């Protein structure tokens, strides 16, 4: 091993150029290496690595240093060239003004709000002036001067002489029944008809009314939904959908009250048609003091006479 090292050192010392480098332990490049001239735009004092002529094919291409892009902020002054359009999209807020928002943006927003308010008022005005007789001449509709309700049987529910009454159910026990009720309800809401919805599953009195109205037509208990218009029995889900497909449902509802555009639900019940009884707080039970005195203080509870079996009362505003 020592002999191999001494042989290598003797070989290196035989070269006159590498003799000094071997003593210091560094291998310096050959003095024949050509110094590459600096590129245009570089400082003359910048040192560049020297490479021999034989190693030019192993050089990697020089990468020019990236220059940081300068960001321009427009101060309301117009710039020359392409920077004028880019800087015009930003405006520095003026602290001296009452608001820091762009006045032009605020003016555009107020204009859009005013336009929406005007369109809403026009839509409400059209609803008030709308005459359903104009659409009675469509295919399948009633002729001019003919009452479209004349062909339906008179079966008037309580309070339905001049109203649209829809008997539905909110129970999901039978899927088809629940979906039929939702379908008829969507049709009336799409036509913006103000109707009275009576849920037979939430109020036993509504169930008895529907049974008394249609017991002679159906051998079994009538299944909702059932629609009544101005005291006339229109039919169930199949009949209502058929009338709608034949463009005959709108003429039938020509005298029905309509909901205005953007009209919200009832402020008392929120569209649920029922509220909790205030006398019993929804428990459908009241404390009877007379029975308590007669039974030596043991106390007794009686059903609340103001609410139904579910502790609810119909909404006094919309029902």
C-alpha positions as CSV (number, residue, x, y, z in Angstrom):
1,X,0.0,0.0,0.0
2,X,2.9,2.4,0.9
3,X,4.6,1.5,-2.3
4,X,1.6,2.3,-4.4
5,X,1.2,5.7,-2.7
6,X,4.9,6.6,-3.2
7,X,4.6,5.5,-6.9
8,X,1.6,7.8,-7.4
9,X,3.4,10.8,-5.7
10,X,6.4,10.3,-7.9
11,X,4.3,10.3,-11.0
12,X,2.5,13.5,-10.0
13,X,5.8,15.2,-9.2
14,X,7.0,14.5,-12.7
15,X,4.5,17.0,-14.1
16,X,5.9,20.5,-13.7
17,X,2.5,22.2,-13.6
18,X,1.0,20.0,-10.9
19,X,4.1,19.9,-8.7
20,X,3.1,22.9,-6.7
21,X,-0.5,21.7,-6.5
22,X,0.6,18.4,-5.2
23,X,2.5,19.9,-2.3
24,X,-0.5,21.9,-1.2
25,X,-3.0,19.0,-1.7
26,X,-5.0,20.9,-4.3
27,X,-5.4,20.3,-8.0
28,X,-5.5,23.6,-9.7
29,X,-6.7,24.1,-13.3
30,X,-4.3,24.3,-16.1
31,X,-2.9,27.7,-16.9
32,X,-3.8,27.1,-20.5
33,X,-7.5,27.5,-19.6
34,X,-9.1,30.4,-21.4
35,X,-10.9,33.0,-19.5
36,X,-14.4,33.5,-20.8
37,X,-15.3,37.1,-21.4
38,X,-18.1,38.5,-19.3
39,X,-21.6,38.8,-20.9
40,X,-23.0,42.1,-21.8
41,X,-24.5,44.0,-18.9
42,X,-22.4,42.3,-16.2
43,X,-19.8,44.1,-14.1
44,X,-16.2,43.8,-15.2
45,X,-15.1,42.9,-11.6
46,X,-17.3,39.8,-11.5
47,X,-15.2,36.6,-11.5
48,X,-16.1,33.8,-13.8
49,X,-14.9,30.2,-13.6
50,X,-12.2,29.2,-16.0
51,X,-12.7,26.1,-18.1
52,X,-10.2,24.4,-20.4
53,X,-10.9,24.1,-24.1
54,X,-11.4,20.4,-23.9
55,X,-14.2,20.6,-21.3
56,X,-16.5,23.0,-23.1
57,X,-19.0,20.3,-24.0
58,X,-19.5,19.6,-20.3
59,X,-20.5,23.1,-19.5
60,X,-24.1,23.9,-18.4
61,X,-25.8,26.9,-20.1
62,X,-25.6,30.0,-18.0
63,X,-28.9,31.1,-16.4
64,X,-29.5,34.8,-16.3
65,X,-30.5,36.1,-12.9
66,X,-34.2,36.8,-12.6
67,X,-35.1,40.4,-12.1
68,X,-37.8,41.2,-9.5
69,X,-40.9,42.6,-11.1
70,X,-41.9,46.0,-9.9
71,X,-45.5,46.3,-8.7
72,X,-47.3,49.5,-9.6
73,X,-50.0,51.0,-7.6
74,X,-52.1,53.6,-9.4
75,X,-52.6,56.8,-7.5
76,X,-55.2,58.2,-10.0
77,X,-52.5,59.3,-12.5
78,X,-52.4,57.8,-15.9
79,X,-49.3,55.7,-16.8
80,X,-47.8,55.4,-20.2
81,X,-48.0,52.2,-22.2
82,X,-49.7,49.0,-20.9
83,X,-49.5,50.0,-17.3
84,X,-52.3,52.5,-17.7
85,X,-55.0,49.9,-18.0
86,X,-53.7,47.7,-15.2
87,X,-53.4,50.5,-12.7
88,X,-56.8,52.0,-13.4
89,X,-58.6,49.0,-11.8
90,X,-57.4,50.0,-8.3
91,X,-58.1,53.2,-6.5
92,X,-56.6,54.1,-3.2
93,X,-59.2,55.0,-0.6
94,X,-59.3,58.6,0.5
95,X,-59.3,58.9,4.3
96,X,-60.8,62.3,4.1
97,X,-64.1,61.0,2.6
98,X,-67.1,59.8,4.7
99,X,-66.7,56.2,3.5
100,X,-63.6,54.3,2.4
101,X,-65.6,52.5,-0.4
102,X,-65.4,53.5,-4.0
103,X,-68.2,56.0,-4.7
104,X,-68.8,54.6,-8.1
105,X,-69.2,51.1,-6.6
106,X,-71.7,52.3,-4.0
107,X,-73.7,54.2,-6.7
108,X,-73.9,51.0,-8.8
109,X,-75.0,49.0,-5.8
110,X,-77.8,51.5,-4.9
111,X,-78.9,51.5,-8.5
112,X,-79.3,47.7,-8.5
113,X,-81.2,47.8,-5.3
114,X,-83.6,50.4,-6.6
115,X,-84.1,48.5,-9.8
116,X,-85.0,45.3,-7.9
117,X,-87.5,47.3,-5.7
118,X,-89.1,48.7,-8.8
119,X,-89.4,45.3,-10.4
120,X,-90.9,43.9,-7.2
121,X,-93.5,46.7,-7.1
122,X,-94.4,46.1,-10.8
123,X,-94.8,42.4,-10.2
124,X,-97.2,43.1,-7.3
125,X,-99.1,45.5,-9.4
126,X,-99.5,43.0,-12.2
127,X,-100.9,40.5,-9.6
128,X,-103.5,42.9,-8.5
129,X,-104.6,43.8,-12.0
130,X,-104.3,40.3,-13.4
131,X,-107.5,39.0,-14.9
132,X,-107.6,35.2,-15.3
133,X,-110.3,35.6,-18.0
134,X,-107.6,36.4,-20.5
135,X,-106.3,32.8,-20.3
136,X,-109.6,31.1,-20.5
137,X,-109.4,31.0,-24.3
138,X,-106.5,28.6,-24.4
139,X,-106.9,25.0,-25.6
140,X,-108.9,23.0,-23.1
141,X,-110.0,26.1,-21.2
142,X,-113.6,27.3,-20.6
143,X,-115.3,29.4,-23.3
144,X,-115.9,33.1,-22.8
145,X,-118.7,33.8,-20.3
146,X,-118.9,30.2,-19.1
147,X,-118.2,29.3,-15.5
148,X,-115.4,26.8,-15.3
149,X,-116.7,25.5,-11.9
150,X,-120.1,24.7,-13.3
151,X,-119.1,21.1,-14.1
152,X,-118.0,20.3,-10.5
153,X,-120.3,19.1,-7.8
154,X,-121.2,21.4,-5.0
155,X,-119.7,20.1,-1.7
156,X,-118.8,23.1,0.5
157,X,-116.5,22.6,3.5
158,X,-116.9,24.8,6.5
159,X,-115.7,28.3,5.7
160,X,-115.0,27.4,2.0
161,X,-117.7,29.4,0.2
162,X,-115.2,31.9,-1.2
163,X,-111.9,30.1,-0.6
164,X,-109.6,27.3,-1.8
165,X,-109.5,24.5,0.8
166,X,-107.0,21.7,0.6
167,X,-107.2,18.7,2.9
168,X,-103.7,17.0,3.3
169,X,-101.8,14.9,5.8
170,X,-98.3,15.4,7.1
171,X,-97.8,11.8,8.2
172,X,-95.2,9.8,6.2
173,X,-96.9,6.4,6.9
174,X,-98.0,5.9,3.3
175,X,-95.5,7.3,0.9
176,X,-97.8,7.8,-2.1
177,X,-100.3,9.7,0.0
178,X,-97.7,12.0,1.3
179,X,-96.2,12.6,-2.1
180,X,-99.6,13.3,-3.6
181,X,-100.3,15.9,-1.0
182,X,-96.9,17.6,-1.6
183,X,-97.6,17.5,-5.4
184,X,-101.0,19.4,-5.1
185,X,-99.5,21.8,-2.6
186,X,-96.6,22.7,-5.0
187,X,-99.1,23.2,-7.9
188,X,-101.1,25.7,-5.8
189,X,-98.0,27.5,-4.6
190,X,-96.6,27.6,-8.1
191,X,-99.7,29.4,-9.2
192,X,-99.4,31.7,-6.1
193,X,-102.9,30.8,-4.9
194,X,-103.8,31.7,-1.3
195,X,-105.4,28.5,0.0
196,X,-106.3,27.0,3.3
197,X,-104.5,23.8,4.2
198,X,-106.2,21.5,6.6
199,X,-104.0,18.7,8.0
200,X,-106.3,15.8,8.9
201,X,-103.4,14.1,10.9
202,X,-103.0,17.1,13.2
203,X,-106.7,17.9,13.9
204,X,-109.4,15.3,14.3
205,X,-112.1,17.9,13.4
206,X,-110.6,18.2,9.9
207,X,-110.8,14.5,9.5
208,X,-114.4,14.4,10.5
209,X,-115.2,17.2,8.0
210,X,-113.6,15.4,5.1
211,X,-115.4,12.2,6.0
212,X,-118.8,13.9,6.2
213,X,-118.2,15.6,2.8
214,X,-117.1,12.6,0.8
215,X,-118.5,9.6,2.7
216,X,-121.3,9.0,0.1
217,X,-118.7,9.1,-2.7
218,X,-116.2,6.7,-1.3
219,X,-117.1,3.4,0.4
220,X,-114.0,3.7,2.6
221,X,-112.5,6.6,4.4
222,X,-111.5,9.3,1.9
223,X,-107.8,9.6,1.5
224,X,-106.2,13.1,1.1
225,X,-105.4,15.2,-0.7
226,X,-108.8,16.6,-1.6
227,X,-109.3,20.1,-3.2
228,X,-112.3,22.3,-2.8
229,X,-112.7,25.6,-4.7
230,X,-115.5,28.0,-3.9
231,X,-117.5,25.2,-2.3
232,X,-117.0,22.9,-5.3
233,X,-115.3,19.6,-5.1
234,X,-112.5,19.5,-7.6
235,X,-111.0,16.1,-6.8
236,X,-107.9,14.3,-5.5
237,X,-104.3,14.3,-6.7
238,X,-105.0,12.6,-10.0
239,X,-107.9,14.9,-11.0
240,X,-105.9,18.0,-10.1
241,X,-102.9,17.0,-12.0
242,X,-105.0,16.1,-15.0
243,X,-106.7,19.5,-15.0
244,X,-103.3,21.1,-14.8
245,X,-101.9,19.2,-17.8
246,X,-105.0,20.1,-19.8
247,X,-104.6,23.8,-18.9
248,X,-108.0,23.8,-17.1
249,X,-106.7,24.3,-13.5
250,X,-105.9,28.0,-13.9
251,X,-109.4,28.9,-15.1
252,X,-110.9,26.9,-12.2
253,X,-108.9,29.1,-9.8
254,X,-109.6,32.4,-11.5
255,X,-111.6,33.8,-8.6
256,X,-109.2,32.5,-5.9
257,X,-107.2,35.1,-3.9
258,X,-103.6,35.3,-4.9
259,X,-100.4,35.7,-3.0
260,X,-98.2,38.7,-3.8
261,X,-94.7,38.4,-5.1
262,X,-92.2,37.9,-2.3
263,X,-95.0,37.5,0.3
264,X,-93.6,35.8,3.5
265,X,-95.3,33.1,5.5
266,X,-97.7,33.8,8.4
267,X,-96.1,35.8,11.1
268,X,-98.0,33.9,13.9
269,X,-97.5,30.2,12.9
270,X,-94.8,30.5,10.3
271,X,-96.8,28.5,7.7
272,X,-97.5,25.6,10.1
273,X,-101.3,26.4,10.3
274,X,-101.2,25.5,14.1
275,X,-99.9,27.0,17.3
276,X,-99.4,25.6,20.8
277,X,-102.3,26.1,23.1
278,X,-101.6,28.8,25.6
279,X,-103.9,27.5,28.3
280,X,-102.3,24.0,28.7
281,X,-98.9,24.7,27.1
282,X,-99.6,21.8,24.7
283,X,-100.2,19.1,27.3
284,X,-104.0,19.0,26.6
285,X,-104.5,18.7,30.4
286,X,-105.7,21.2,33.0
287,X,-105.8,21.1,36.8
288,X,-109.3,20.9,38.2
289,X,-109.5,22.6,41.6
290,X,-113.1,21.5,42.3
291,X,-112.2,17.9,41.7
292,X,-109.2,18.3,43.9
293,X,-111.3,19.6,46.8
294,X,-113.8,16.9,46.4
295,X,-111.1,14.2,46.5
296,X,-109.5,15.5,49.7
297,X,-106.6,17.2,48.1
298,X,-105.5,14.3,45.8
299,X,-106.0,16.5,42.7
300,X,-107.3,15.7,39.3
301,X,-106.7,16.7,35.7
302,X,-109.2,17.2,32.9
303,X,-108.8,17.6,29.1
304,X,-108.3,21.1,27.9
305,X,-111.4,22.4,26.1
306,X,-109.5,24.9,24.0
307,X,-107.1,22.7,22.0
308,X,-107.3,19.4,20.1
309,X,-105.9,16.0,21.0
310,X,-102.4,17.2,20.2
311,X,-102.4,20.3,22.3
312,X,-102.7,22.6,19.3
313,X,-105.1,25.2,18.1
314,X,-105.6,26.4,14.5
315,X,-103.7,29.6,13.8
316,X,-106.1,32.5,14.4
317,X,-104.6,34.6,11.6
318,X,-104.3,32.3,8.6
319,X,-106.5,29.2,9.3
